[in-house]
Amino acid sequence: MWSMDLSAELDRPAAADHGHGVPGHPLTDDQVFTAVGTLAMLAEPTRLRLLWALREGELGVTALAEAAGCTPTAASQHLSKLRISGLVDQRANGRARLYRLRGAHLHRLLDEVVAHTDHALRGIPPHA
């Protein structure tokens, strides 16, 4: 299980802004390791459902559990992993904990993953 802190990676400028991760530039080992860790966190159905629900904004554990079709206990465990990995932020609201996606990159990544999936499921050719 991946338990690295991806927060430093998520705060970096977009690839095009600093010349890494663009055609003609090989990925560094750190970039590959961090990308694999991020994708591994997305590769679990409950976590993907939790992250997808958070695209709409801040939510508490109960609402997230309902959206993901799991118990609040299971949602909390997954959210903890997502928080440790730097993919979600958490804040206290009284006794409740509210979660949100950490950064626009993750929002765009989720959109692209689901768009790719929709194309594959519907037999739509890839975009040029």
C-alpha positions as CSV (number, residue, x, y, z in Angstrom):
1,M,0.0,0.0,0.0
2,W,1.3,3.5,-0.9
3,S,1.7,5.7,2.1
4,M,4.0,8.4,0.8
5,D,3.1,12.1,1.1
6,L,2.4,13.4,-2.3
7,S,1.6,16.9,-1.1
8,A,4.9,18.4,-2.3
9,E,4.4,17.0,-5.7
10,L,0.8,18.4,-5.9
11,D,2.0,21.9,-5.1
12,R,4.5,22.0,-8.0
13,P,3.7,24.1,-11.1
14,A,2.1,22.3,-14.0
15,A,4.5,20.3,-16.2
16,A,4.4,22.8,-19.0
17,D,5.5,25.5,-16.6
18,H,8.8,23.9,-15.6
19,G,9.7,21.7,-18.6
20,H,9.3,18.3,-16.9
21,G,6.8,15.7,-18.0
22,V,6.4,17.1,-21.5
23,P,7.4,15.5,-24.8
24,G,11.1,15.4,-25.3
25,H,11.9,15.4,-21.6
26,P,12.2,12.1,-19.8
27,L,10.4,11.6,-16.5
28,T,12.6,11.6,-13.4
29,D,12.5,8.6,-11.0
30,D,10.7,10.8,-8.5
31,Q,8.1,11.8,-11.0
32,V,7.5,8.1,-11.9
33,F,7.3,7.0,-8.3
34,T,4.9,9.8,-7.3
35,A,2.7,9.3,-10.4
36,V,2.5,5.5,-9.7
37,G,1.5,6.3,-6.1
38,T,-1.2,8.7,-7.2
39,L,-2.6,6.2,-9.7
40,A,-2.5,3.4,-7.2
41,M,-4.7,5.5,-4.8
42,L,-7.2,6.0,-7.7
43,A,-7.1,2.3,-8.5
44,E,-9.4,1.3,-5.7
45,P,-13.2,1.5,-6.4
46,T,-14.3,3.1,-3.1
47,R,-11.5,5.7,-3.2
48,L,-12.3,6.6,-6.8
49,R,-16.0,7.1,-5.8
50,L,-15.0,9.2,-2.8
51,L,-12.7,11.4,-4.9
52,W,-15.4,11.7,-7.6
53,A,-17.9,12.9,-5.0
54,L,-15.5,15.5,-3.8
55,R,-15.3,17.1,-7.2
56,E,-18.5,18.8,-6.2
57,G,-16.9,20.4,-3.2
58,E,-16.4,19.8,0.6
59,L,-18.3,16.9,2.1
60,G,-18.4,15.2,5.4
61,V,-17.8,11.5,6.0
62,T,-21.5,10.5,6.1
63,A,-22.3,12.1,2.8
64,L,-19.1,10.6,1.3
65,A,-19.9,7.2,2.6
66,E,-23.4,7.4,1.0
67,A,-21.9,8.6,-2.3
68,A,-19.4,5.7,-2.3
69,G,-21.8,3.1,-1.1
70,C,-19.8,2.1,2.0
71,T,-20.0,2.5,5.7
72,P,-18.8,5.7,7.4
73,T,-16.0,3.7,9.0
74,A,-14.8,2.4,5.7
75,A,-15.0,5.9,4.2
76,S,-13.0,7.3,7.0
77,Q,-10.2,4.7,6.5
78,H,-10.0,5.4,2.8
79,L,-10.1,9.2,3.4
80,S,-7.2,8.8,5.8
81,K,-5.1,7.1,3.1
82,L,-6.1,9.8,0.6
83,R,-5.2,12.5,3.1
84,I,-1.8,10.9,4.0
85,S,-1.1,10.6,0.2
86,G,-1.8,14.3,-0.2
87,L,-4.9,13.9,-2.5
88,V,-7.5,15.4,-0.1
89,D,-7.5,18.0,2.6
90,Q,-9.4,17.8,5.8
91,R,-10.7,20.5,8.1
92,A,-12.7,20.5,11.3
93,N,-16.2,21.9,11.4
94,G,-17.2,21.5,15.1
95,R,-17.0,17.8,15.8
96,A,-17.3,16.9,12.1
97,R,-14.5,16.6,9.6
98,L,-15.0,18.0,6.1
99,Y,-12.9,16.8,3.1
100,R,-12.1,18.4,-0.2
101,L,-9.9,17.6,-3.2
102,R,-6.4,19.0,-2.9
103,G,-5.7,21.0,-6.1
104,A,-7.1,21.4,-9.5
105,H,-4.7,18.9,-11.0
106,L,-6.6,16.1,-9.3
107,H,-9.9,17.4,-10.4
108,R,-8.7,17.4,-14.0
109,L,-7.1,14.0,-13.6
110,L,-10.5,12.5,-12.4
111,D,-12.3,14.2,-15.3
112,E,-9.9,12.8,-17.8
113,V,-9.9,9.3,-16.3
114,V,-13.7,9.2,-16.5
115,A,-13.8,10.7,-20.0
116,H,-11.3,8.0,-21.1
117,T,-13.5,5.4,-19.5
118,D,-16.7,6.7,-21.1
119,H,-15.0,6.6,-24.5
120,A,-13.8,3.0,-24.0
121,L,-17.2,1.8,-22.7
122,R,-19.1,3.5,-25.6
123,G,-16.6,2.6,-28.3
124,I,-15.9,6.3,-29.1
125,P,-12.5,6.7,-30.9
126,P,-9.9,8.6,-29.0
127,H,-9.4,12.4,-29.6
128,A,-6.6,13.4,-31.8
